[in-house]
Amino acid sequence: MNKFKERCIELRRLDYTLPEISKITGRPKSSIYAYIKEIPLSLTKQKSIKINSGIRISTLSTLRKGKSKKEFKKFTKWDPILVNLISHLVFDGEIKYSRCVYNNRSQALLDMVENEMRKVYKFEPSKYTNPLTKVSRISYFNVALAKYIKNKSTELLEGINYWPKSFKKAFLIAFFDDEGCVDFRIHRRLRRVRGYQKNTKILDLVKLLLNDFNITSAIHKPNEVVIMGKENLEKFRQEINFSPGIYINGNRSNSIWKKSLEKRYILDLAIKSFK
């Protein structure tokens, strides 16, 4: 038996692992393994290795938590496009632990959000369309991005009332594009713009921001902000309005129009009906 083999066996019986023996002898593990493979480590040593391995895995997991190879661009300076983007994710979206999601039937709005998201995140979203409702969903799966967008949404809602008027306008356009409709029923003399939101604090904020454009509105129970009267509707059309390409769903069973029309077109009809 050569001295190297004897040394390997001796170290193994002293409970040294293969990497440890390799380090001590300065020889590759492939040269050592054949001599020690039949000599098991003690149960105590095996348990120690298992515990240390678990600690290493846990440490790596903690370091990696919330990180992704898919980097995104952080921003400290807001602009109307970023206000519009984050607003849409708040109104008709979901900002969860691992994802940011936007839901809508309007392809114009889906394209808008997807294009604006590229300012922050260059990777393409996952897409799905419900075959029954025809509502489409775009989803961005990234833990760190979702956490960042969540923080930015809080910053937006807390700060928008104090930001420039162009930012407030972008916020209101996003709100009414996502949550708004025109209720025009001439036989009942109804001409109003309505915006639904289950979060009543957001409704109060929308009402406050509309005041900055000299548009009077009211909060109706349970969860609506309502704009009525020719003067207010004209100001709304001039200052906010609905984005082009945003249609009502004419296929709904309770649709009074029975066809898909642009919301801004219906608003024009409502205003022209005043005498």
LINURZI-V137829 format. One line per field, one symbol per residue. psi: psi as a letter, one per 40 degrees, with the letter a starting at -180 (. if undefined). burial: + if it has 24 or more other ideal C-beta (glycine too) atoms within 12 Angstrom, else -. A space follows every 50 residues. Layout:
psi: ???
burial: ???
This chain:
psi: hiddddddddddeefiidddddddeeiidddddddedehiiidddddddd dddddddddddddeheiidgiihiidhiiddddddddddddfahgadeih ihhidhdddddddddddeddheiiiiiihhddeehihhhhhhdddddddd ddddddddedeeiiddddddddddddddeiihghgddefhhihihihdhd dddddddddddeefhhiihhidfihhhiiddddddddddciiiiehiige eidehedeihihddddddddddeh.
burial: ------++--++---+++--+---+------+--++--+-+--------- ---------------------+-----+-++++++++++++++-+---++ ++++++-+++-+++-++-+++---+----------+++++-+++++++++ -++--++--++-+---++++++++++++++++++------+++++++--- -++-++++++-++-+++-+----+++++---++++++-+++++--+++-- ----------+++++++--++----
